[in-house]
């Protein structure tokens, strides 16, 4: 059974492919296109690493004539993705290219009109590019094609959907207790492109404004979403599904395949590994994701099982497997350490739960962010390659 470890390019400076694979996995998922972040990197070249928006490879001609062009990382001319591709090919293992598509602060600040617009008309989430915007859609298709041209076995697409209010920038403050309903309402997009293709948009905008204004004026927060906002959010799913289909087709044309990353599990459990409520699949509509519809357009689907409780991992995987059907390939992504996992036995139990409930493979996030003793918790696959590395 395939198993992959997520790695960021900056973290390769002190590790080669063989070192990464020695942690019990059979492939590598490399961050070919990433976003701004400040990370604690316990075994990195520096102990705190600042990352930038952009691609780690030359853009080529695919973005010529497009309004949006990806920022290019400083190491792109060294072609670290191709170098890693040569290493993994020599070892006989797969390399997956991981890209963050519609979460890009640099592009959002340069072109505010392509970002999500809230119910008050504010373009206040510069990191969130709107998937209904034609310029954004053309950019996403070109990015998928460009990543596939790096020779990766698959393109792993993160943030190929709508963003949320809670993660629209990287230095966010609110001294108002918004509550779940107002926070959700503030994250909905009402840009002209969304309003033009989603039914009852103006009614939804008015309700989002009313609900949020009540809380901002000192009223009590609430968890209950008005039906019009639920319906508006659910009606965005075809936008995400059609965009994903376009990207998947472009990737396929370049000889690779697309893995769609559903971030719902991270939205629910990122901070503490304690997601509450129904399984994550039941909340995917909040970011414009319909797993059942997407199952017909992508060959591979990744879910983030950011949960401490083994039973929650089992429930999340089972719910997605039911929604997706027998296809596509279902990849469950686990965090082997804080805040989700306390020991090797704990991680092994979650791996077993994921596989028994329908995951075709279990992947791990992320090499550079995790102490080496914690990476040692990853169960080694049953059929290792010569030298102790796991097989594809």
C-alpha positions in Angstrom: 0.0 0.0 0.0 1.3 3.4 -1.0 2.1 5.9 1.8 3.6 9.4 1.3 5.2 12.1 3.5 4.5 15.7 2.8 7.7 17.8 2.5 8.4 21.5 1.7 11.2 22.5 -0.5 13.0 24.5 2.1 13.2 21.4 4.2 15.2 19.5 1.5 18.3 21.5 2.4 19.1 19.0 5.1 17.6 15.9 3.7 17.6 13.9 0.4 15.0 11.6 -0.9 16.5 8.5 0.7 16.4 10.2 4.2 12.8 11.2 3.8 11.8 7.7 2.6 13.6 6.1 5.5 10.7 7.3 7.7 8.6 4.4 6.5 6.9 5.8 3.5 6.9 4.7 -0.1 6.7 8.1 -1.8 7.2 11.9 -1.3 4.7 14.7 -1.7 6.7 17.9 -2.4 5.4 21.4 -2.0 5.9 22.7 -5.6 3.7 25.7 -5.1 3.2 27.1 -1.6 2.0 30.1 0.4 3.4 32.4 3.0 4.0 30.9 6.4 6.2 31.1 9.4 7.0 27.7 10.6 8.9 26.2 13.6 11.2 23.7 11.9 12.8 21.5 14.6 15.4 19.8 12.4 15.7 22.4 9.7 18.6 24.4 8.5 17.0 27.2 10.6 14.8 26.5 13.6 12.2 28.9 12.4 11.5 29.1 8.6 9.7 31.9 6.7 8.1 30.7 3.5 6.9 32.8 0.6 4.0 32.6 -1.9 5.0 31.1 -5.2 6.3 28.2 -7.3 9.6 26.4 -6.9 10.1 25.9 -10.6 10.4 28.2 -13.7 6.9 29.1 -14.9 7.5 28.5 -18.6 5.1 29.9 -21.1 1.8 28.6 -19.7 1.0 31.9 -18.0 1.7 34.1 -21.0 -1.3 36.2 -21.8 -2.9 35.5 -18.4 -3.6 38.3 -16.0 -2.5 36.3 -13.0 1.0 34.9 -12.9 2.4 32.9 -9.9 5.2 34.6 -7.8 8.4 32.7 -8.4 10.4 31.4 -5.5 14.1 32.4 -5.2 15.3 28.9 -5.7 13.2 28.2 -8.8 16.1 28.6 -11.2 17.8 25.7 -9.3 14.9 23.5 -10.2 14.6 21.6 -6.9 11.5 19.7 -8.0 13.3 18.2 -11.0 16.3 17.4 -8.9 14.1 15.5 -6.4 12.3 13.9 -9.4 15.7 12.5 -10.5 16.4 11.2 -7.0 13.1 9.5 -6.6 13.2 8.0 -10.1 16.6 6.5 -9.4 15.1 5.0 -6.2 12.0 3.7 -8.1 9.5 5.6 -6.0 6.7 8.1 -6.8 6.9 11.8 -6.4 3.7 13.8 -6.0 3.7 17.6 -6.6 1.7 19.5 -3.9 0.3 22.9 -4.8 -1.6 25.6 -3.0 -3.9 27.0 -5.7 -6.3 29.7 -4.5 -4.7 30.8 -1.3 -2.1 33.4 -2.3 -1.6 36.6 -0.5 0.8 38.1 -3.0 -1.7 37.8 -5.9 -4.6 38.9 -3.7 -2.9 42.1 -2.7 -1.8 42.8 -6.2 -5.3 42.1 -7.7 -7.9 42.7 -5.0 -10.8 42.3 -7.5 -10.0 38.5 -7.9 -10.4 37.8 -4.1 -13.5 36.9 -2.3 -15.9 39.8 -1.5 -17.9 39.7 1.8 -21.4 40.8 2.4 -20.3 44.4 3.1 -18.5 44.7 -0.2 -15.0 44.4 1.5 -12.2 42.6 -0.2 -10.8 41.7 3.2 -9.4 38.3 2.6 -6.4 38.9 0.3 -5.2 35.3 0.5 -8.5 33.9 -0.8 -8.8 34.0 -4.6 -12.4 33.4 -5.7 -13.0 30.2 -7.7 -15.8 31.8 -9.7 -13.5 34.5 -11.1 -12.5 33.8 -14.7 -8.9 35.1 -14.2 -8.6 32.9 -11.1 -9.9 29.9 -13.0 -7.5 30.4 -15.9 -4.6 30.7 -13.4 -5.6 27.5 -11.6 -5.7 25.5 -14.9 -2.3 26.9 -15.9 -0.8 26.1 -12.5 -2.0 22.6 -12.6 -0.6 22.1 -16.1 2.7 23.7 -15.1 3.1 21.5 -12.1 2.3 18.4 -14.1 5.1 19.4 -16.5 7.6 19.0 -13.7 7.3 15.2 -14.2 5.4 14.4 -11.0 3.3 11.3 -10.8 0.3 13.3 -9.5 -0.6 16.9 -8.8 -2.0 17.3 -5.2 -4.3 20.4 -5.3 -4.8 22.2 -2.0 -7.2 25.2 -1.7 -9.0 24.5 -5.0 -12.3 25.8 -3.4 -13.7 28.7 -1.4 -11.8 30.1 1.6 -13.1 30.8 5.1 -13.1 33.9 7.2 -10.9 32.4 9.8 -8.0 31.9 7.4 -8.1 34.8 5.0 -4.8 36.4 6.0 -1.9 35.7 8.3 -2.2 38.3 11.1 -5.8 38.3 12.1 -7.5 39.9 15.1 -11.0 40.0 16.4 -12.0 41.2 19.8 -15.6 40.5 19.0 -17.2 37.2 19.9 -18.5 36.6 16.4 -19.9 33.1 17.0 -20.0 30.3 14.4 -22.9 31.8 12.3 -21.5 35.3 11.9 -17.9 34.0 11.2 -19.3 31.8 8.5 -21.3 34.6 7.0 -18.3 36.8 6.9 -16.5 34.2 4.9 -19.1 33.9 2.1 -18.2 35.5 -1.2 -20.5 37.9 -3.0 -18.3 39.2 -5.7 -20.0 40.0 -9.1 -19.1 36.6 -10.5 -20.6 34.7 -7.6 -23.7 36.9 -7.5 -24.2 36.3 -11.3 -24.2 32.5 -11.1 -25.6 31.6 -7.6 -29.4 31.8 -7.1 -30.8 34.2 -4.5 -27.4 35.9 -4.0 -28.8 39.3 -3.0 -31.2 37.8 -0.5 -28.2 35.9 1.0 -26.0 38.9 1.0 -28.7 40.9 2.9 -29.1 38.1 5.5 -25.4 37.8 5.9 -25.1 41.5 6.5 -28.0 41.6 8.9 -26.7 38.6 10.9 -23.2 39.9 11.2 -24.2 43.5 11.9 -26.3 42.3 14.8 -23.3 40.7 16.4 -20.9 43.6 15.6 -23.4 46.0 17.2 -23.3 44.0 20.5 -25.9 41.4 20.0 -25.4 37.8 21.1 -23.5 35.4 18.9 -25.3 32.4 17.5 -24.6 29.0 16.0 -27.8 28.8 13.9 -27.4 29.6 10.2 -30.4 31.0 8.4 -31.6 28.7 5.6 -30.8 31.2 2.9 -27.1 31.2 3.8 -26.9 27.4 4.0 -28.6 27.2 0.5 -26.3 29.9 -0.9 -23.2 28.1 0.4 -24.4 24.7 -0.9 -25.1 26.2 -4.3 -21.5 27.1 -4.8 -20.5 23.4 -5.2 -20.8 23.4 -9.0 -18.3 26.2 -9.2 -15.7 24.2 -7.4 -16.6 20.9 -9.2 -16.4 22.5 -12.7 -13.1 24.2 -11.9 -11.6 21.0 -10.5 -12.7 19.1 -13.6 -10.9 21.7 -15.8 -7.7 21.4 -13.7 -7.9 17.6 -13.7 -8.3 17.6 -17.5 -5.3 19.9 -17.9 -3.2 17.8 -15.6 -4.2 14.6 -17.4 -3.2 16.1 -20.7 0.3 16.5 -19.4 0.5 12.8 -18.4 -0.2 13.2 -14.7 -3.3 12.8 -12.4 -5.0 15.1 -10.0 -5.5 14.6 -6.2 -8.1 16.9 -4.8 -7.4 18.0 -1.2 -10.5 18.5 0.9 -9.5 20.9 3.7 -12.7 20.4 5.8 -10.9 18.3 8.4 -8.3 21.0 8.9 -11.0 23.7 9.2 -12.6 21.6 12.0 -9.5 20.2 13.8 -6.4 22.2 12.8 -5.8 24.0 16.1 -6.3 21.3 18.7 -7.1 18.0 16.9 -10.5 18.0 18.6 -13.1 18.4 15.8 -16.7 18.3 17.1 -20.0 17.4 15.5 -20.8 15.2 12.5 -18.0 13.7 10.4 -16.1 16.2 8.2 -17.8 15.1 5.0 -21.1 16.6 6.3 -19.4 20.0 6.5 -17.6 20.1 3.2 -20.4 22.2 1.7 -19.1 25.1 3.8 -16.2 25.5 1.5 -18.1 24.8 -1.6 -17.1 21.1 -1.8 -19.4 18.3 -2.8 -17.5 15.0 -2.4 -20.0 13.0 -4.4 -19.9 15.3 -7.4 -16.1 15.6 -7.2 -15.8 11.8 -7.3 -16.8 11.8 -10.9 -14.1 14.3 -12.0 -10.9 13.3 -10.0 -9.1 10.0 -9.8 -7.8 10.7 -6.3 -9.2 12.5 -3.2 -7.3 13.4 0.0 -8.9 14.2 3.3 -7.1 15.7 6.4 -7.9 13.5 9.4 -6.7 16.1 12.0 -8.1 14.3 15.0 -6.8 13.0 18.3 -9.6 10.4 18.7 -9.2 7.2 16.8 -12.9 6.7 16.4 -13.2 10.2 14.9 -10.6 9.2 12.2 -12.6 6.0 11.5 -15.9 8.0 11.2 -14.4 10.7 9.0 -12.9 8.1 6.6 -16.0 6.0 6.5 -18.2 9.0 5.8 -16.0 10.2 2.9 -15.8 6.7 1.5 -19.6 6.5 1.5 -19.9 9.9 -0.2 -17.2 9.1 -2.8 -18.2 5.6 -3.6 -15.7 2.9 -4.6 -13.8 5.5 -6.7 -11.7 7.6 -6.6 -8.6 6.6 -4.5 -9.1 7.9 -1.0 -6.0 9.2 0.7 -6.2 9.9 4.5 -3.6 12.4 5.8 -2.6 12.2 9.4 -0.4 14.3 11.7 2.0 11.9 13.6 2.5 14.3 16.5 1.2 17.4 18.3 -1.7 18.1 18.7 -3.2 14.9 17.3 -1.0 12.0 18.2 0.7 11.0 21.4 2.7 7.8 20.7 3.6 5.3 18.0 0.8 3.0 19.2 -1.7 5.8 19.0 -0.7 6.6 15.4 -0.7 2.9 14.5 -4.3 2.7 15.8 -5.4 5.6 13.6 -3.7 4.2 10.6 -5.5 0.9 11.1 -8.8 2.7 11.6 -8.3 4.7 8.4 -7.5 1.6 6.3 -10.3 -0.5 7.8 -12.8 2.2 7.0 -12.0 2.8 3.4 -8.7 4.7 3.0 -6.7 3.3 0.1 -3.5 5.0 1.5 -2.4 6.9 4.6 -0.1 9.9 4.2 1.7 12.1 6.8 2.0 15.8 7.3 4.7 17.2 7.4 8.4 16.3 7.4 10.0 19.6 8.3 7.4 20.6 10.9 7.8 17.4 12.9 10.6 16.4 15.3 12.6 13.4 14.2 11.5 11.2 17.2 7.9 11.9 16.2 8.5 11.0 12.6 9.9 7.7 13.9 6.3 6.8 15.0 5.3 6.3 11.3 4.6 2.6 10.8 6.9 1.1 8.1 5.1 -0.5 5.3 5.0 -4.3 5.1 7.0 -4.8 1.9 10.1 -2.6 2.0 12.5 -2.0 -0.9 16.1 -3.2 -0.6 17.7 -1.0 2.0 14.6 -0.8 4.2 12.6 1.7 2.2 8.9 0.9 1.6 7.6 0.0 -1.9 5.3 2.0 -4.1 
